[in-house]
Amino acid sequence: MSLSASLVGIGIVQTLLYLFFIRAIDLYERESLRYVIPVFIWGFAVATTVSLVFNTIASVTISNLAGNQAASFLTAVFVAPPVEETAKGLALLIAFLVAYVAARRRGLVEFAGVMDGIVYGSAVGFGFAIAEDILYGLQFGSETFVVRRIFGGFAHAAFTSLTGIGIGLIPWVSGGFLKVLLPLVGLLGAILLHATFNFTATVFGPVAYGVLLLVILLYVVTIVVWLTMERRMIRDELREEVGAGTITPQEYSILPSYFRKTGYYLGLIFSGRISTWRRARKVHGAAVDLAVSKRLARRSDTDLRRDRVLALRNKVAASRGGAALRTGA
């Protein structure tokens, strides 16, 4: 069996397009590439290597005890899902802890909420998927690689997004019990979903891709619902900032709407007002961060979170350069 370098290159480009697409639809609080790229690389290199080692050990052990057919089924359904989802989930936990430490210094929350969890979960899933598909392609040929790329490119992203959602909800709940429980529930959900897909693929073959379609539809619905909630949160939390002078009424009118904001940016760019566009993006980014921090402070009012809100109000003013930014011009 052979797998051409050009085919692998196309698969990698496809994966990167998936990655940047998922990051792009995080409309209101786009994740920094300095977190997304390392998580993707972890999925491609570390999680794949760990999973390959443990899955191989399990397969060989079971094969010696019960035969090759039993080993193939049991490894796919009962070993691979917990091993692979734990290996991928570890990247998300590390990213969350790094982001949390950074937040204590800078007052910004980089990993908080359902959409953040989906972005990071998808990133590690995309990295894992392309590496796994290359290994399958080398073993079984180009046709297998192409089929897996076409029909299964989002599978690992959808599975591990559940772990990401569990971790992303940590800042949104109070009490140590829920902060521990939610990531564990997310990981368990990812394992069960992964195991269900593998069971269906092993027993019923292509029917598994029908199951995967339902999973991806749920994935899309979750994204749409959370983005709607984020829009409402931005509108609610920034309303009083207009009266306080933190943002202008014109800014308030466009900030909750991705399309209005994008239209405003395009107008600035096409009219040659690049410096105004850059300043507006900084002001608007800080204002959205302020909205998120205010909502988190309402859920758990601590000195640290109150300090973040104050720091972000100051950041909005600093980004503005001390002068009002007119968005209607």
C-alpha positions in Angstrom: 0.0 0.0 0.0 1.2 3.5 -0.7 0.2 7.1 0.2 1.5 9.9 -1.9 3.1 13.0 -0.4 0.7 15.2 -2.5 -2.3 13.5 -1.1 -1.0 14.0 2.5 -0.3 17.6 1.7 -3.9 18.1 0.5 -5.1 16.4 3.7 -3.0 18.8 5.8 -4.3 21.8 4.0 -7.9 20.6 4.4 -7.3 20.1 8.2 -5.8 23.6 8.5 -8.8 25.1 6.7 -11.1 23.2 9.2 -9.0 24.6 12.1 -9.1 28.2 10.9 -12.8 28.0 10.0 -13.8 26.8 13.5 -11.6 29.6 15.0 -13.2 32.1 12.7 -16.8 31.3 13.7 -16.0 32.2 17.3 -17.5 35.5 16.3 -17.2 37.6 19.5 -14.0 36.5 21.3 -11.7 34.8 18.9 -9.0 32.6 20.5 -5.3 33.5 20.2 -3.2 31.4 17.9 -0.6 31.1 20.6 -3.0 28.7 22.4 -4.7 27.2 19.4 -1.6 26.1 17.4 0.1 24.3 20.4 -3.1 22.4 21.1 -3.3 21.4 17.5 0.3 20.2 17.5 -0.4 18.2 20.7 -3.2 16.4 19.0 -1.0 15.7 15.9 2.1 14.5 17.8 1.7 13.8 21.5 -1.9 12.5 21.7 -1.4 10.3 18.6 1.9 8.8 20.0 0.4 8.1 23.4 -2.7 6.5 21.9 -0.7 4.4 19.5 1.5 3.0 22.3 -1.4 2.2 24.7 -3.7 0.9 21.9 -1.0 -1.3 20.5 -0.2 -2.8 24.0 -3.9 -3.5 24.6 -4.4 -5.0 21.2 -1.4 -7.3 21.4 -2.4 -8.4 25.0 -6.1 -9.1 24.1 -5.0 -10.8 20.8 -2.8 -13.3 22.8 -5.7 -14.0 25.1 -8.8 -14.0 22.9 -7.6 -13.8 19.3 -7.3 -11.1 16.6 -11.0 -10.5 15.9 -11.8 -10.0 19.6 -8.7 -7.8 20.0 -9.8 -5.6 17.1 -13.3 -5.1 18.4 -12.4 -4.6 22.1 -9.6 -2.2 21.4 -11.7 -0.1 19.1 -14.7 0.1 21.4 -13.4 -0.2 24.9 -9.7 0.8 24.8 -9.2 3.5 22.1 -12.0 5.9 23.2 -10.8 6.4 26.8 -7.1 6.4 25.8 -7.5 8.8 22.9 -10.0 11.2 24.6 -7.8 11.4 27.8 -4.7 12.0 25.7 -6.4 14.8 23.8 -8.2 16.2 26.9 -4.9 16.6 28.7 -3.9 19.2 26.1 -7.1 21.1 26.9 -6.5 21.0 30.6 -2.9 22.3 30.1 -4.2 25.1 27.8 -6.8 26.1 30.4 -4.2 26.2 33.2 -1.8 28.2 31.2 -4.6 30.6 30.2 -5.7 30.9 33.8 -2.2 31.8 34.9 -2.0 34.4 32.1 -5.4 35.8 33.1 -4.2 36.4 36.7 -1.4 38.6 35.3 -3.2 40.4 32.4 -6.9 40.4 33.6 -8.1 38.5 30.5 -9.9 35.2 30.4 -8.6 33.3 27.3 -10.4 29.9 27.9 -13.9 30.4 29.2 -17.2 29.3 27.9 -18.7 26.7 25.5 -17.3 28.3 22.3 -13.8 28.4 23.6 -14.1 24.7 24.6 -15.3 23.9 21.1 -12.5 25.7 19.5 -9.7 24.1 21.6 -11.4 20.7 21.5 -11.7 20.9 17.7 -8.1 22.0 17.4 -6.7 19.0 19.2 -9.2 16.8 17.4 -8.2 18.0 14.0 -4.5 17.5 14.8 -5.2 14.0 16.0 -7.4 13.1 13.1 -4.9 14.0 10.3 -2.1 12.1 12.1 -4.4 9.1 12.5 -5.5 9.3 8.9 -2.0 9.4 7.6 -1.2 6.3 9.7 -4.2 4.5 8.3 -3.4 5.6 4.8 0.2 4.2 5.1 -1.3 0.9 6.3 -4.3 0.5 4.0 -3.7 2.8 1.1 -4.8 6.1 -0.5 -8.4 5.1 -0.8 -8.8 4.7 3.0 -7.1 8.0 3.6 -9.4 9.8 1.2 -12.6 8.2 2.6 -11.5 9.1 6.2 -10.7 12.6 5.2 -14.0 13.2 3.4 -16.4 11.6 5.8 -14.5 11.7 9.2 -12.6 14.9 9.3 -14.8 16.4 12.0 -15.2 13.2 14.1 -12.5 13.7 16.6 -13.2 17.5 16.8 -16.8 16.8 17.7 -15.9 14.1 20.3 -13.2 16.2 22.1 -15.3 19.3 22.0 -17.4 17.8 24.8 -14.3 17.7 27.0 -13.5 21.3 25.9 -17.0 22.4 26.9 -16.6 20.8 30.3 -13.3 22.6 30.9 -14.6 25.9 29.4 -17.5 26.0 31.9 -15.1 25.9 34.9 -15.0 29.8 35.2 -18.8 30.0 34.9 -19.6 27.9 37.9 -18.9 28.4 41.6 -17.9 25.7 44.0 -15.1 23.3 43.7 -17.4 20.3 43.2 -18.8 21.6 39.9 -15.4 22.8 38.7 -14.2 19.2 39.0 -17.4 17.5 37.9 -18.0 19.4 34.6 -14.7 18.5 33.0 -15.1 14.9 34.0 -18.7 14.8 32.6 -17.4 16.3 29.4 -14.6 13.7 29.2 -17.0 10.9 29.9 -19.4 12.2 27.2 -16.5 12.4 24.7 -15.5 8.8 25.5 -19.1 7.5 25.2 -19.6 9.3 21.9 -16.3 8.0 20.5 -17.1 4.5 21.7 -20.6 4.6 20.1 -19.1 5.7 16.8 -16.4 3.0 16.9 -19.0 0.3 17.8 -21.2 1.4 14.9 -18.3 1.4 12.5 -17.1 -2.0 13.7 -20.4 -3.7 13.6 -22.4 -1.8 10.8 -19.6 -0.2 8.7 -20.6 2.9 6.8 -23.7 3.4 8.9 -21.3 5.0 11.4 -21.1 8.0 9.2 -24.8 8.5 9.6 -24.3 8.6 13.3 -21.5 11.0 12.8 -23.7 13.3 10.8 -26.1 13.5 13.7 -23.2 14.3 16.0 -22.0 17.1 13.7 -25.5 18.5 13.6 -25.6 18.6 17.4 -22.1 20.2 17.2 -23.5 23.0 14.9 -26.6 23.6 17.0 -24.4 23.9 20.1 -22.3 26.6 18.4 -25.3 28.5 17.2 -27.0 28.5 20.6 -23.9 29.6 22.4 -23.2 32.4 19.9 -26.7 33.6 20.5 -26.2 33.6 24.2 -22.9 35.5 23.8 -24.6 38.2 21.7 -27.3 38.6 24.4 -24.6 38.8 27.1 -22.6 41.4 25.3 -25.8 43.5 24.9 -26.8 43.1 28.5 -23.4 43.7 30.1 -22.4 46.7 28.0 -25.7 48.6 28.3 -24.6 50.4 31.5 -21.1 51.1 30.1 -22.7 53.6 27.7 -24.0 55.7 30.6 -20.6 55.3 32.3 -18.9 56.6 29.2 -16.8 53.5 28.7 -18.2 53.0 25.2 -20.3 55.3 23.0 -23.9 54.6 22.0 -22.7 54.0 18.4 -20.3 51.4 19.6 -23.0 49.7 21.7 -25.2 49.5 18.6 -22.7 47.5 16.6 -20.8 45.4 19.2 -23.5 42.7 19.8 -23.9 42.3 16.0 -21.0 40.5 14.2 -22.3 41.6 10.8 -22.7 45.3 11.7 -19.3 45.3 13.3 -17.7 43.6 10.2 -19.6 46.1 7.9 -18.2 49.0 9.9 -14.6 47.6 9.7 -14.9 47.1 5.9 -16.1 50.6 5.5 -13.1 51.9 7.4 -10.7 49.7 5.3 -12.2 50.7 1.9 -12.2 54.4 2.8 -8.5 54.1 3.7 -8.9 54.8 7.4 -6.6 51.9 8.5 -5.4 53.6 11.7 -9.0 54.1 12.8 -9.8 50.5 11.9 -6.9 49.2 14.0 -7.9 51.4 17.0 -11.6 50.3 16.7 -10.6 46.6 16.7 -8.6 47.2 19.9 -11.5 49.1 21.6 -14.1 46.6 20.6 -12.0 43.6 21.6 -11.4 45.1 25.0 -15.1 45.9 25.3 -16.1 42.3 24.6 -13.6 41.1 27.1 -15.1 43.5 29.6 -18.6 42.1 29.0 -17.4 38.5 29.6 -15.5 39.5 32.7 -18.5 41.4 34.1 -20.7 38.3 33.6 -18.1 36.1 35.3 -17.9 38.5 38.2 -21.6 38.4 38.6 -21.4 34.6 38.9 -18.6 34.6 41.4 -17.8 38.1 42.8 -14.2 38.0 44.0 -11.5 40.7 44.3 -9.6 39.3 41.4 -12.6 39.4 39.1 -13.6 42.9 40.2 -10.0 43.9 39.4 -10.3 42.4 36.0 -13.4 44.4 35.2 -11.7 47.7 36.3 -8.5 46.8 34.3 -10.6 46.1 31.2 -12.4 49.4 31.5 -9.0 51.1 31.7 -7.9 49.1 28.7 -10.9 50.3 26.7 -9.9 53.9 27.5 -6.2 53.2 26.7 -7.0 51.5 23.4 -9.1 54.5 22.5 -6.1 56.7 23.1 -8.0 59.0 25.4 -10.3 60.3 22.7 -13.9 59.2 21.8 -14.0 56.8 18.9 -16.8 57.7 16.6 -18.3 54.7 14.9 -20.9 56.4 12.9 -18.4 58.3 10.7 
